[in-house]
């Protein structure tokens, strides 16, 4: 096997070192984290969309038979599922397990932040921007005015907390509610696949009901963070009411 010249190896290592310095000193330097994380979130949305499309084409019998707009929504829900898993896991870690918001540290909780917490919020802003852009581009196929309002207010609130470093604890408390998004998307997938009478659909509906019941304990976070609690709380109650009706309707059909 032909040996790589020493000068070539040294040149490669030099480029690697320069790339690491670029990432450390610029891309992930504190002043640039908000911007790079937003761009990263947008890029992640594009990757999630393409992967959902690729995987569904190979492994889903339902996907090829969907209309064009149904396939777009199918892929779009793949984006929201990936974002929900990421941000809810990070939120749970930062709120309950990390020492960032611990009582052992000095200083007011409302002003605490870290590169990781700021990065996570930036990724979330990137998601809200991407998803809102798709909703507006295909309006109203992916959601009506309530989705536009929800994404706009949420994106602005999260962006404010990210750029200022204020109220990040309470912002992450609210973002824990994203834990219900994968279940809601699974419910849509099962419905679209004609599995509304399946046991999986019933179990998923019960899980959504229980998850939303627990999440409602964090409604105080809306009051502290967003400044628009009446709008968001009303929308959440409307969706929660639809979930309850769906569960009751499914249970009635199985009797």
N, C-alpha and C positions, 0 to 999 in steps of 0.2 A: 504494500500500500504506500502510495506516495506521501512523503512527509511534508506538512505545511511549513513553508519558510518561516523562520523566527521573526523576521520583520513584519510578515503578515499577521502573525499571532499578536505581536505587540501593537500593531495598528488597530486590530479588532478590540483588544483590551482598552486601548485609548478611547475608542469610540464608545465603548460600554461605560467607561468612567464618566465621559462627557454627558452621556444620556442620563446616567444616574444623578449627576449634579444638576442637570436641567430639571429633572423631575423633582428633586429635593428642594432646590433653591428657588424654583419658579412655579411649576405646576402645582406643587403641594405646599408652597410657602403660604403662611397664614393670609396675607392679603389677596392671594389668587385662588384660595380654596373655594369661595362661593362661585366663582366663574367657571373654574374647571369642573366642579361637581355638577353644576347645571348642564354643562356640555356633556359630561359623562352620563348624566341621567337621560338626556335626549338620545345619545348614542345607544344606551342600553335599551331604550324603548324600540329603536329601530331593529336591534339584534333580536329582541324578544318577539317582535312582530314576524320577522323572517323565519325564526326558529319554529314558532307556532305553526306557520304556514307549511314549512318543510315537514315537520313531524306529523301534522294532521293529514297531509297528502299521502303519507306512507302507512299510517297506523289507524286512521279513522275511516270507517265505511260511510259515515254520514257526510263528511266534509266535501268530497268531490261532487255530491249531488246538490249542494247548496247554491243559492243564487249568489251573484257577485257581492251584493251588499251584505248578505248573511256571512259570507266568507270573511269580509272585511271586519264585521263585528266579532266574529269568532277569533280572528287574529288579535283584534283590539283588546278583547277580554284576556287574551294571553299576556298582553302588556300589563294590564291592571293587576293580574294575578301575581306576576313576578314582582311588581312594585310593592304590592301588599305584603307579600312574604318578606321581602327585604326590609321595608320600613317598620312593620309591626315587630319583627324580630329585633331590630336595632332599638326600637322604642322600649320594648320590654327589658332589654339589657341595660340601657341607659337609665331608665326610671327605677328599676328594682335591684339590679345587680352591680352596676358600676358605682364608683365612689364619687362621680362627678357631682351628684346632687345629694351627697351624704351630709348628715348633720355634723359629722366630725370635722368637716372643712369650714374654714372661716368665710365670711362674706354672705351676702344675700343670695338666696336661691334664684331669684328672678334675673340676676345678672351673670349667672354661671354659664360657661360654654367651653367647648374644646374643639380642636381640629376635627375630631371624629364626629361630634354632634353637628357641627357646621356642615361637614361634608354630607352627612346623611340628609339634612334638610335640603341641601342643594340638589341632590339626586331626586328628592321628592318634588322640588320645584320644576326640575327638568321633565319629570313625568306629567305634572299638571299642565305645563306648557304644551307638551306633545299631544296629550290626550284632548286638551281643549282645542288645539289646532285641527285635529281630526274631526271633532264634534262639529266645529264651525264649517269645515270644508264640506262635510257630508250632511249638514243640518237639513232636516231633523232626524235622519236615519239612525244615528247613534245615540240620540237623546234630545229631549226638548229643552226648553228654556231653563228648567230646574237644574239640569246638568251644567249648563253654561254658568248660571249663578253660583252653583256649588263649587265648580272648579275655579272660577275667577276669584271668589272670596277666599277659598282655601289656599290657592296659589299665592295671593297677595299676603295673607297672614303668615304663611310659612316663609316666604321670601323676606318679610320684615324681620321675623325672628332670626333668620339666618344672617342677614346683613348687619343687624344691630347687636346680635348676641343676647338680646333680651327675651325673657319668658320662654327659653328653650325647654325647660322642664315641662311646663304646661302644654307647650306645643306637642311634645312627644307623648304626653298623657292623652291628648286628643287623637294623635296618629295611631295609638294602639287600636283604635276602632277599625283600622284597616284590616284587622285580623278576620273580619267578617266577609271581606271582599272575595277571597277564593271560594268560599262556600256559596255565595250568591252567583258567582260565575259558573260553578259546577252545576248549580240548579238550572241555569240557562242552557248549558251544554246538554244536560240530560233531557230537558224539555225539547230542545231542537232536534235531538237524536231520537225523539219519539219514545222516551223512557219515563214518561210522567207517572205511570202507574207502577213503576218498579220500586223495590224495597230501598234501593240506593237513593231514590228521589225522596222517599219518606224520611229516611234517616237524616239526609242532608238538610231537609226542612226543619227537623227538630233541632239539629245542631245550630242552624242559623238563629232560631228562636232563642235558644239558650245563650248563644254568644251575644246577641243584641241585648238580652236581659242583663247580662253582666256589664257590657259596655256602657249602658245607660248610667252606671255609677260614676262615670267620668264626665258627665254633662257639665259639671262645675268648671272643667277645663275650658269649655267654650266661652263661659262668662269671663274668665280671666284673660283669655288670649285674644280672641277674634274681635270682640267689640261689636259683633253682629249676631249675637246669640239667638235672637228671635227668629231670624231667617233660617239659620242652620238647624236649630232645634225643631222648628216646625217641619222642615223637610225630613229630618230624621224620624219624627213621629209619624209622618205620612207613609214613609217607606216601611216603618216597623208595623204599621197597621196593615199594609198590603201583605207583609210576611205572615202575620197572624192569620189573615183571611186565607192565604194560600195553604198554610198548614191545616187549618180547619176543613178547607175544601177537600184536601187530599185525604184526610182522615175519614171524611164523610163518604167519599167514593169507595173506600176500602171496606166499609161496613156492609 
